[in-house]
């Protein structure tokens, strides 16, 4: 289901589909998942590897948040009967709108990784900092921050995913 959501989120203007690796590709060494990177130098691979690791970690967090929001939606609003209905809700319902901020960051990282030009260390650092500021809200100033803090308060799975994401960000900084 999550793969369906990210696939739909990655549709470009006019229905043009951007490339998304198969979910199983996350467990493969990066050089095997991206043939166009084989000639890259080690210095250009380091930012790419960091961004790939960041992307995969944020996707894990996003998946946990989606499951948490689904449970809340089903408890408070209505039962979700199919993956298609869930996808529609995740993309269009205001109850899930706050998660689109995280989805957009993952898409931005994907676009950076897919760029013809290899991402540099400065770009990787910028995206890692952006991820950290998103999932380390000091207060509930924005819509994402408020909903994220509420999810952390109500769901232990979100707390565990959050801790894993923070550990990842510490390693990537």
QUIFEN-V444331 format. One record per pair of residues at least 12 apart in sequence whose ideal C-beta (glycine too) atoms are under 6 Angstrom apart, sorted by sequence separation. I is the first residue (numbers start at 0). GAP is how many residues later the second one is. D is the distance in Angstrom with one decimal. If there is no record, write none. Layout:
# QUIFEN-V444331
I/GAP/D + I/GAP/D
This chain:
# QUIFEN-V444331
20/12/5.4 + 6/13/5.9 + 108/18/5.8 + 29/19/5.8 + 2/20/5.3 + 29/22/5.4 + 72/22/5.5 + 68/27/5.8 + 25/30/5.0 + 134/30/5.6 + 64/34/5.8 + 131/37/4.9 + 61/40/5.3 + 100/43/4.3 + 127/44/4.9 + 97/45/5.1 + 127/45/5.9 + 97/46/5.0 + 57/48/5.3 + 97/49/4.0 + 54/54/4.5 + 50/58/5.5 + 1/61/4.8 + 50/62/5.6 + 50/68/5.9 + 47/71/6.0 + 46/72/4.8 + 46/73/5.8 + 50/73/5.3 + 43/74/4.1 + 46/74/5.1 + 49/74/4.8 + 46/77/3.8 + 0/82/4.6 + 4/82/5.5 + 3/83/5.4 + 67/83/5.4 + 4/85/5.2 + 67/87/4.5 + 67/90/5.3 + 63/93/5.3 + 8/94/5.3 + 63/94/5.7 + 63/97/3.9 + 60/100/4.8 + 60/104/4.7 + 56/108/5.5 + 56/111/4.1 + 53/118/5.9 + 49/122/5.2
